[in-house]
Amino acid sequence: MKVKSRQLGGAVAALLLIAGFARGSAARELKIGYIHSQKILADFQESIEAQKTLDEEQRKWVEEAQKKEQAIKALEDELENQSLLLSEEKKAEKLTEIQTKYLEFQRFQQEIWGETGKLYQRNKELTQPIIDKVNTVISKLGKEGDYDVIFDAAVGNIVYAKDEFDMTQLVLDDLNK
């Protein structure tokens, strides 16, 4: 399941943010944590169930697409097999029918898998509440633990971090309560 993670805009922005916190918090140490959003989504039961639902819906759309493709292939085969027996007019009718079915097939593909198609919309519908829950838990743990910054290691902004700063399991534990 593809999920958009919140980013600070790259490693440079993250370093500038940390430097700003470090200057502003001279009286205390900077407290940093990180999470692995992909692991959270992979291990969180609601996310697993949402992925199963999305996979099942996609499987049905794939089957429907295959049927449409097979119907087009059958019409092409029929035209090829009967080509010598058909008049030019009938051949043109068959070609028009094939082209119409092919255009319908392309529209179907775009409707389902296009940039804003049904799969994209359904994924967003299923995952947005999960992402909201995860973000709420991260914010809550950040406030409770008095963290200055919490990064997401899944977006690649962390080159090295001690395991003691990894909050992934805390987030999962809180989500799964």
Contacts in CASP RR format, 6 or more apart in sequence:
PFRMAT RR
TARGET T0000
AUTHOR 0000-0000-0000
METHOD contacts of the structure
MODEL  1
MKVKSRQLGGAVAALLLIAGFARGSAARELKIGYIHSQKILADFQESIEA
QKTLDEEQRKWVEEAQKKEQAIKALEDELENQSLLLSEEKKAEKLTEIQT
KYLEFQRFQQEIWGETGKLYQRNKELTQPIIDKVNTVISKLGKEGDYDVI
FDAAVGNIVYAKDEFDMTQLVLDDLNK
1 41 0 8 1.000
1 47 0 8 1.000
1 50 0 8 1.000
1 51 0 8 1.000
1 54 0 8 1.000
1 123 0 8 1.000
1 126 0 8 1.000
1 127 0 8 1.000
2 123 0 8 1.000
3 37 0 8 1.000
3 38 0 8 1.000
3 41 0 8 1.000
3 127 0 8 1.000
3 131 0 8 1.000
4 131 0 8 1.000
5 37 0 8 1.000
5 152 0 8 1.000
5 154 0 8 1.000
5 155 0 8 1.000
6 135 0 8 1.000
6 152 0 8 1.000
7 152 0 8 1.000
7 155 0 8 1.000
7 157 0 8 1.000
8 14 0 8 1.000
8 17 0 8 1.000
8 157 0 8 1.000
10 157 0 8 1.000
11 157 0 8 1.000
11 159 0 8 1.000
14 149 0 8 1.000
14 151 0 8 1.000
14 157 0 8 1.000
17 149 0 8 1.000
18 30 0 8 1.000
18 32 0 8 1.000
18 149 0 8 1.000
21 30 0 8 1.000
21 148 0 8 1.000
21 149 0 8 1.000
22 30 0 8 1.000
25 148 0 8 1.000
30 148 0 8 1.000
30 149 0 8 1.000
31 145 0 8 1.000
31 146 0 8 1.000
31 147 0 8 1.000
31 148 0 8 1.000
31 149 0 8 1.000
32 147 0 8 1.000
32 148 0 8 1.000
32 149 0 8 1.000
32 150 0 8 1.000
32 151 0 8 1.000
32 161 0 8 1.000
32 165 0 8 1.000
33 147 0 8 1.000
33 149 0 8 1.000
33 150 0 8 1.000
33 151 0 8 1.000
33 161 0 8 1.000
33 165 0 8 1.000
33 166 0 8 1.000
33 167 0 8 1.000
34 150 0 8 1.000
34 151 0 8 1.000
34 152 0 8 1.000
34 153 0 8 1.000
34 158 0 8 1.000
34 161 0 8 1.000
34 165 0 8 1.000
34 166 0 8 1.000
34 167 0 8 1.000
34 168 0 8 1.000
35 138 0 8 1.000
35 150 0 8 1.000
35 151 0 8 1.000
35 152 0 8 1.000
35 153 0 8 1.000
35 166 0 8 1.000
35 167 0 8 1.000
35 168 0 8 1.000
35 171 0 8 1.000
36 152 0 8 1.000
36 153 0 8 1.000
36 154 0 8 1.000
36 166 0 8 1.000
36 168 0 8 1.000
37 134 0 8 1.000
37 152 0 8 1.000
37 154 0 8 1.000
37 155 0 8 1.000
38 154 0 8 1.000
39 154 0 8 1.000
39 168 0 8 1.000
39 172 0 8 1.000
40 47 0 8 1.000
40 134 0 8 1.000
40 168 0 8 1.000
40 171 0 8 1.000
40 172 0 8 1.000
40 175 0 8 1.000
41 47 0 8 1.000
41 130 0 8 1.000
41 134 0 8 1.000
42 48 0 8 1.000
43 172 0 8 1.000
44 130 0 8 1.000
44 134 0 8 1.000
44 172 0 8 1.000
44 175 0 8 1.000
44 176 0 8 1.000
45 176 0 8 1.000
46 130 0 8 1.000
46 133 0 8 1.000
46 175 0 8 1.000
47 127 0 8 1.000
47 130 0 8 1.000
50 126 0 8 1.000
50 127 0 8 1.000
50 130 0 8 1.000
53 126 0 8 1.000
54 119 0 8 1.000
54 122 0 8 1.000
54 123 0 8 1.000
54 126 0 8 1.000
57 119 0 8 1.000
57 122 0 8 1.000
58 119 0 8 1.000
61 112 0 8 1.000
61 113 0 8 1.000
61 118 0 8 1.000
61 119 0 8 1.000
64 108 0 8 1.000
65 105 0 8 1.000
65 108 0 8 1.000
65 109 0 8 1.000
65 112 0 8 1.000
68 101 0 8 1.000
68 104 0 8 1.000
68 105 0 8 1.000
68 108 0 8 1.000
69 105 0 8 1.000
71 101 0 8 1.000
72 98 0 8 1.000
72 101 0 8 1.000
72 102 0 8 1.000
72 105 0 8 1.000
75 94 0 8 1.000
75 97 0 8 1.000
75 98 0 8 1.000
75 101 0 8 1.000
76 98 0 8 1.000
78 94 0 8 1.000
79 86 0 8 1.000
79 91 0 8 1.000
79 94 0 8 1.000
79 95 0 8 1.000
79 98 0 8 1.000
82 94 0 8 1.000
83 91 0 8 1.000
86 94 0 8 1.000
110 117 0 8 1.000
111 117 0 8 1.000
111 118 0 8 1.000
112 118 0 8 1.000
112 119 0 8 1.000
113 119 0 8 1.000
114 120 0 8 1.000
133 175 0 8 1.000
134 171 0 8 1.000
134 175 0 8 1.000
137 171 0 8 1.000
137 174 0 8 1.000
137 175 0 8 1.000
138 150 0 8 1.000
138 167 0 8 1.000
138 171 0 8 1.000
140 174 0 8 1.000
141 147 0 8 1.000
141 150 0 8 1.000
141 167 0 8 1.000
141 170 0 8 1.000
141 171 0 8 1.000
141 174 0 8 1.000
142 150 0 8 1.000
142 167 0 8 1.000
147 167 0 8 1.000
150 167 0 8 1.000
151 157 0 8 1.000
151 158 0 8 1.000
151 161 0 8 1.000
153 161 0 8 1.000
153 166 0 8 1.000
END
